């Protein structure tokens, strides 16, 4: 397991949630350092199969040499399309750990972390045409405000968006340090890291279209899983977790499912157990696990 690349969060609990069958077919849609995938393979028999997705080219160096394993270098929003390419129409379980990998945070040049000065990038796939530079330097003020408010949950999003637009009119904002300097008046010393993290999160989610990708992925899961098939999904921020929770509860992201003449509703999943969060010991060992929320569901 490549812990230097990414220390897998809730490893046992997440894989337990899949209720692995030895001859089953499973998908890890966020391969990263391969920690969850290796644990799935450990529990599979000779006839089992595991497919993994990761759009980040850096993750390819962690590919597992196992004939039961296939790594697909694509965004998991295309899960049905690429599984069909391999002749797979149904799987027994799907695992997703939707956070940014430790490698992405620690590789300063990627621009994900507040700790490093780097170009404004934040792309999970280097093939993506949209980077943090385009968001910061080309988005209209109203769109910047929307991104910062919705994805960063920043109360002063209008003022931050205005400051960015005013600064870039003088010269482009090219680096993370330049962005910090532009926003310095919004960063009181005792809250600087927290607010910066919210700003970075908002821009990163927009760059990678994380909310739309998650929705597109979730909508495909009922078709991929047979009755009894499992979802085991880890979220890290409230917007993401709400989408997962609502979809598991009623198969929708907004509103309530329609009732039949008898007042019954037909939903694709039932939740298994309650919300699972890391133990104090795991958080102490891996501080990035502190906001993780695991939800498990079964196809009905």
C-alpha positions as CSV (number, residue, x, y, z in Angstrom):
1,X,0.0,0.0,0.0
2,X,1.5,3.4,-1.0
3,X,0.8,5.4,2.1
4,X,3.2,8.1,1.0
5,X,0.8,8.7,-2.0
6,X,-2.5,8.5,0.0
7,X,-3.3,7.0,3.4
8,X,-6.7,5.2,2.9
9,X,-9.4,6.5,5.2
10,X,-11.7,4.2,7.0
11,X,-10.1,1.3,5.2
12,X,-11.7,-1.7,7.0
13,X,-15.1,-0.1,7.5
14,X,-15.4,1.0,3.8
15,X,-14.4,-2.4,2.4
16,X,-16.5,-4.2,5.0
17,X,-19.4,-2.2,3.7
18,X,-19.1,-3.9,0.3
19,X,-19.8,-7.3,1.9
20,X,-17.3,-8.8,-0.5
21,X,-18.1,-12.1,-2.3
22,X,-15.0,-14.0,-3.3
23,X,-16.2,-14.4,-6.9
24,X,-17.7,-10.9,-7.1
25,X,-17.0,-8.0,-9.4
26,X,-16.2,-4.7,-7.7
27,X,-15.2,-1.1,-8.7
28,X,-13.1,1.4,-6.8
29,X,-13.9,4.7,-8.5
30,X,-11.1,6.7,-6.7
31,X,-8.0,4.5,-6.9
32,X,-5.4,7.0,-5.7
33,X,-2.6,5.1,-3.9
34,X,-4.5,1.9,-4.2
35,X,-5.1,1.2,-0.5
36,X,-8.8,0.4,-0.8
37,X,-8.2,-1.6,-3.9
38,X,-5.5,-3.8,-2.3
39,X,-7.8,-4.6,0.5
40,X,-10.6,-5.6,-1.9
41,X,-8.2,-7.8,-3.8
42,X,-7.1,-9.4,-0.6
43,X,-10.7,-10.5,0.1
44,X,-11.4,-11.6,-3.5
45,X,-10.9,-15.2,-4.7
46,X,-9.3,-16.3,-7.9
47,X,-12.5,-15.7,-9.9
48,X,-13.1,-12.2,-8.5
49,X,-12.5,-9.0,-10.5
50,X,-11.7,-5.4,-9.5
51,X,-11.9,-2.4,-11.8
52,X,-10.6,0.9,-10.6
53,X,-10.9,4.5,-11.9
54,X,-8.6,7.5,-11.5
55,X,-8.3,10.4,-13.9
56,X,-5.0,11.6,-12.4
57,X,-2.1,10.4,-14.5
58,X,0.1,10.3,-11.4
59,X,-2.0,7.5,-10.0
60,X,-1.0,5.2,-12.8
61,X,2.4,4.6,-11.1
62,X,0.5,2.8,-8.3
63,X,-1.2,0.2,-10.6
64,X,-1.4,-3.2,-9.0
65,X,0.2,-6.2,-10.8
66,X,-2.7,-8.6,-10.4
67,X,-4.5,-10.4,-13.2
68,X,-7.8,-9.8,-11.4
69,X,-7.2,-6.0,-11.5
70,X,-7.8,-3.3,-14.2
71,X,-7.0,0.4,-13.8
72,X,-8.9,2.8,-16.0
73,X,-7.4,6.3,-16.4
74,X,-10.7,8.1,-16.7
75,X,-13.1,10.2,-14.7
76,X,-15.6,8.0,-12.8
77,X,-18.5,10.0,-14.1
78,X,-18.1,7.7,-17.2
79,X,-18.3,4.5,-15.2
80,X,-21.0,2.8,-17.3
81,X,-19.3,3.6,-20.6
82,X,-15.9,2.3,-19.6
83,X,-17.1,-0.8,-17.8
84,X,-19.1,-1.7,-20.9
85,X,-15.9,-1.4,-22.9
86,X,-14.6,-4.2,-20.7
87,X,-17.8,-6.2,-21.2
88,X,-19.1,-5.4,-17.7
89,X,-22.8,-4.5,-17.3
90,X,-23.3,-5.4,-13.6
91,X,-21.1,-5.3,-10.6
92,X,-21.5,-6.4,-7.0
93,X,-20.2,-3.3,-5.2
94,X,-18.8,0.2,-5.8
95,X,-16.5,2.0,-3.5
96,X,-15.8,5.8,-3.6
97,X,-13.5,8.0,-1.5
98,X,-14.2,11.4,-2.9
99,X,-11.5,13.5,-1.2
100,X,-8.4,14.9,-2.7
101,X,-5.5,12.5,-2.3
102,X,-2.6,13.2,0.0
103,X,-0.3,13.1,-3.0
104,X,-2.3,15.9,-4.7
105,X,-2.1,18.0,-1.6
106,X,1.6,17.3,-1.0
107,X,2.7,17.9,-4.6
108,X,3.2,21.6,-4.4
109,X,3.2,22.3,-8.1
110,X,-0.4,21.0,-8.4
111,X,-1.7,24.1,-6.5
112,X,-4.1,22.2,-4.2
113,X,-2.5,23.1,-0.9
114,X,-2.3,26.5,0.9
115,X,1.2,25.5,2.1
116,X,3.0,26.0,-1.2
117,X,3.4,28.8,-3.7
118,X,2.5,27.4,-7.1
119,X,0.7,28.2,-10.3
120,X,-3.1,28.3,-10.1
121,X,-3.9,24.8,-11.3
122,X,-6.0,22.4,-9.0
123,X,-6.8,20.1,-11.9
124,X,-7.3,16.4,-10.9
125,X,-6.6,15.5,-14.5
126,X,-3.9,17.4,-16.4
127,X,-5.9,16.8,-19.5
128,X,-8.7,19.1,-18.3
129,X,-8.9,22.5,-20.1
130,X,-10.2,24.3,-17.0
131,X,-7.7,25.3,-14.3
132,X,-7.9,27.5,-11.2
133,X,-6.2,30.2,-13.3
134,X,-9.2,30.4,-15.7
135,X,-11.7,30.4,-12.8
136,X,-9.8,33.2,-11.0
137,X,-9.0,35.3,-14.0
138,X,-11.9,34.9,-16.4
139,X,-15.1,34.2,-14.5
140,X,-17.5,37.0,-14.2
141,X,-17.9,38.5,-10.7
142,X,-21.4,37.0,-10.3
143,X,-20.0,33.5,-11.1
144,X,-17.1,33.9,-8.8
145,X,-19.5,34.9,-6.0
146,X,-21.7,31.8,-6.8
147,X,-18.6,29.5,-6.6
148,X,-17.3,30.9,-3.4
149,X,-20.7,31.0,-1.7
150,X,-22.0,27.6,-2.8
151,X,-18.8,25.5,-2.7
152,X,-16.9,27.4,0.0
153,X,-19.8,28.4,2.1
154,X,-18.2,31.8,2.6
155,X,-20.5,34.5,4.0
156,X,-18.4,37.3,2.5
157,X,-18.3,35.7,-1.0
158,X,-19.5,38.9,-2.7
159,X,-16.7,41.0,-1.3
160,X,-14.0,38.3,-2.0
161,X,-15.3,38.0,-5.6
162,X,-15.2,41.8,-6.1
163,X,-11.6,41.9,-4.7
164,X,-10.4,39.3,-7.2
165,X,-12.0,41.1,-10.1
166,X,-10.5,44.4,-9.1
167,X,-7.1,42.9,-8.7
168,X,-7.0,41.0,-11.9
169,X,-7.9,44.2,-13.8
170,X,-4.5,45.5,-12.9
171,X,-2.6,42.3,-13.8
172,X,-3.5,38.5,-14.0
173,X,-3.4,36.5,-10.7
174,X,-1.0,33.7,-11.6
175,X,0.1,32.0,-8.4
176,X,-1.4,30.9,-5.1
177,X,0.7,33.5,-3.2
178,X,-0.6,36.2,-5.4
179,X,-4.1,35.1,-4.7
180,X,-3.4,35.1,-0.9
181,X,-2.0,38.6,-1.2
182,X,-5.1,39.9,-3.1
183,X,-7.3,38.4,-0.3
184,X,-5.1,39.3,2.6
185,X,-7.6,41.6,4.2
186,X,-10.1,38.8,4.4
187,X,-7.6,36.5,6.2
188,X,-7.4,37.5,9.9
189,X,-4.4,35.8,11.5
190,X,-6.4,33.5,13.8
191,X,-8.6,32.3,10.9
192,X,-6.3,32.5,7.9
193,X,-5.9,28.8,7.2
194,X,-9.6,28.0,7.7
195,X,-10.7,30.7,5.3
196,X,-8.0,29.9,2.8
197,X,-9.1,26.3,2.9
198,X,-12.7,27.3,2.1
199,X,-11.6,29.4,-0.8
200,X,-9.3,26.7,-2.2
201,X,-12.0,24.1,-1.8
202,X,-14.5,26.3,-3.7
203,X,-12.2,26.9,-6.6
204,X,-11.1,23.2,-6.7
205,X,-14.7,22.0,-6.8
206,X,-15.5,24.3,-9.7
207,X,-12.3,23.4,-11.6
208,X,-13.1,19.7,-11.4
209,X,-16.8,20.0,-11.6
210,X,-16.9,17.7,-8.5
211,X,-20.6,18.2,-7.7
212,X,-21.8,17.5,-11.3
213,X,-19.4,14.5,-11.5
214,X,-20.8,13.1,-8.3
215,X,-24.4,13.5,-9.4
216,X,-23.7,11.9,-12.8
217,X,-21.9,9.0,-11.1
218,X,-24.6,8.4,-8.5
219,X,-27.4,8.4,-11.2
220,X,-25.7,5.4,-12.9
221,X,-25.3,3.2,-9.9
222,X,-28.8,1.8,-9.8
223,X,-28.3,0.3,-13.3
224,X,-24.9,-1.1,-12.4
225,X,-25.9,-2.9,-9.1
226,X,-28.2,-5.9,-8.9
227,X,-30.4,-6.5,-5.9
228,X,-28.1,-6.8,-2.9
229,X,-25.3,-4.9,-4.6
230,X,-23.5,-2.4,-2.3
231,X,-22.4,1.2,-2.4
232,X,-19.7,2.3,0.1
233,X,-19.0,6.0,-0.2
234,X,-16.8,8.5,1.7
235,X,-17.5,12.2,1.5
236,X,-15.5,15.1,3.0
237,X,-17.6,18.2,2.7
238,X,-21.2,18.9,3.6
239,X,-22.5,19.6,0.1
240,X,-21.1,16.3,-1.2
241,X,-22.4,14.4,1.8
242,X,-25.9,15.8,1.5
243,X,-26.0,14.6,-2.2
244,X,-25.0,11.1,-1.2
245,X,-27.4,11.0,1.8
246,X,-30.4,12.2,-0.3
247,X,-29.6,9.9,-3.2
248,X,-29.4,6.9,-0.9
249,X,-32.6,7.9,0.9
250,X,-34.8,8.5,-2.1
251,X,-32.9,8.3,-5.4
252,X,-33.1,12.1,-5.9
253,X,-31.0,15.1,-5.1
254,X,-33.9,17.4,-4.5
255,X,-37.5,17.0,-3.4
256,X,-39.2,13.8,-2.5
257,X,-40.0,10.7,-4.7
258,X,-43.5,10.3,-6.1
259,X,-45.9,8.1,-4.2
260,X,-48.2,5.5,-5.9
261,X,-52.0,5.3,-5.3
262,X,-51.3,3.5,-2.0
263,X,-48.8,6.0,-0.7
264,X,-45.8,3.8,-1.4
265,X,-42.6,5.1,-2.9
266,X,-40.1,3.1,-5.0
267,X,-36.5,3.9,-4.2
268,X,-33.3,2.2,-5.5
269,X,-31.4,1.8,-2.2
270,X,-31.8,1.2,1.5
271,X,-29.1,2.4,3.9
272,X,-27.0,-0.1,5.8
273,X,-26.3,1.0,9.3
274,X,-25.7,4.7,10.3
275,X,-23.2,7.3,9.5
276,X,-19.6,6.1,10.1
277,X,-16.8,8.5,11.0
278,X,-13.1,7.9,11.8
279,X,-12.0,7.0,15.3
280,X,-10.0,9.4,17.4
281,X,-7.0,7.1,16.8
282,X,-7.3,7.2,13.0
283,X,-7.6,11.0,13.1
284,X,-4.5,11.3,15.2
285,X,-2.6,9.1,12.8
286,X,-4.1,10.8,9.7
287,X,-5.4,14.3,10.3
288,X,-6.9,14.5,6.8
289,X,-9.4,11.8,7.9
290,X,-11.1,14.2,10.4
291,X,-14.0,15.3,8.1
292,X,-14.6,11.9,6.5
293,X,-18.2,10.5,6.5
294,X,-18.9,7.0,5.3
295,X,-22.4,6.0,4.1
296,X,-23.2,2.4,3.0
297,X,-26.3,1.4,0.9
298,X,-27.7,-1.7,-0.6
299,X,-29.6,-2.0,-3.9
300,X,-33.2,-3.2,-3.4
